[in-house]
Amino acid sequence: MELDKQIRLGHLLLTNRKCRVCFEIKNLVEDFYRTRKNRGPVPSSYSYECKECTIKRIKDSRIKIIDNDTYPDW
């Protein structure tokens, strides 16, 4: 049974995925965040947006929130 898990993990490590934002093909395990932790290491448990694009999206959204003057002027 342990050998079976290693073979499945080996196939997962060789899987590539295309990022939906930058359209680059990257390694699934190294370059994508895992979204479902309880299902085991299957390709469907990883996001479709690479780590670099996710970080850029979060930074850009935080800058917009900080620069916006939505606080009341008391």
C-alpha positions in Angstrom: 0.0 0.0 0.0 2.9 2.4 0.7 4.3 1.9 -2.8 0.8 2.7 -4.3 0.9 6.1 -2.5 4.4 6.8 -3.8 3.3 6.1 -7.4 0.3 8.4 -7.1 2.4 11.1 -5.6 5.0 10.7 -8.3 2.4 11.3 -11.0 1.2 14.4 -9.1 4.7 15.9 -9.0 5.0 15.6 -12.8 1.7 17.4 -13.4 1.7 20.8 -15.0 -1.1 23.4 -15.1 -1.8 26.5 -17.0 -2.4 29.6 -14.9 -5.7 31.3 -15.7 -4.3 34.8 -15.3 -0.8 34.8 -16.9 -1.4 31.7 -19.1 2.0 30.2 -18.3 2.4 26.5 -17.8 3.9 25.8 -14.4 4.5 22.9 -12.0 1.3 22.1 -10.0 2.9 21.4 -6.7 5.5 24.1 -6.6 3.7 27.0 -8.3 0.1 26.7 -7.2 -1.6 27.0 -3.8 -3.5 24.1 -2.4 -7.2 24.9 -1.7 -8.6 21.7 -0.3 -6.5 20.2 2.4 -8.7 17.3 3.4 -8.9 15.5 0.1 -5.3 14.5 -0.3 -2.8 15.4 -3.0 -5.0 15.3 -6.1 -4.8 17.8 -8.9 -8.3 19.1 -8.2 -7.2 20.3 -4.8 -4.9 23.0 -6.2 -6.0 26.4 -7.4 -6.1 27.6 -11.1 -4.2 30.8 -10.3 -0.4 30.5 -9.8 1.2 31.8 -6.6 2.8 34.8 -8.3 -0.5 36.0 -9.8 -2.3 35.5 -6.5 0.3 37.6 -4.6 0.1 40.3 -7.2 -3.8 40.3 -7.0 -3.7 40.6 -3.2 -1.2 43.4 -3.2 -3.1 45.4 -5.8 -6.4 45.0 -3.9 -4.8 46.1 -0.6 -3.3 49.2 -2.2 -6.7 50.2 -3.5 -8.2 49.8 -0.1 -5.5 51.8 1.7 -5.5 54.7 -0.9 -9.3 55.0 -0.8 -10.6 57.7 1.5 -13.7 56.0 2.9 -13.2 56.9 6.5 -15.5 59.6 7.9 -14.0 63.0 8.6 -14.9 63.5 12.3 
